[in-house]
Amino acid sequence: MIKVKILIVDDEKDFCLIMKNYFDRKGFEVHLAFNLQDGLNLIKKEKPDILFLDNNLPDGEGWNSTYGILKETPSLKINLISAYKEKTNEFNSFSNVNILGKPISIKELEKIFDFSA
């Protein structure tokens, strides 16, 4: 059985570990990156199905990479996350891009993935 792959790119390690634990229990294969460059490398290497991408990373703004990521992997489902950036209409034309504020609730995740905890 092929597992759905999730990549979480966020410099908040506690957040990553909580998300990884949650998705591990749901049967997903989860990969973590704590900076933008490692995340971009893992996108190429692991070819995830779902991406959680923080905006404020130590080596750049993750959201600025969204168009390049979509160009390389147009079917990737991207969840842009940030505790500091206001929601934007910039990505409304993409059906596979979702914007989430931190903290992310279990209810939001259930709605995105259509399952219950």
Order of alpha helices (4+ residues) and beta strands (2+ residues): beta-alpha-beta-alpha-beta-beta-beta-alpha-beta-beta-alpha
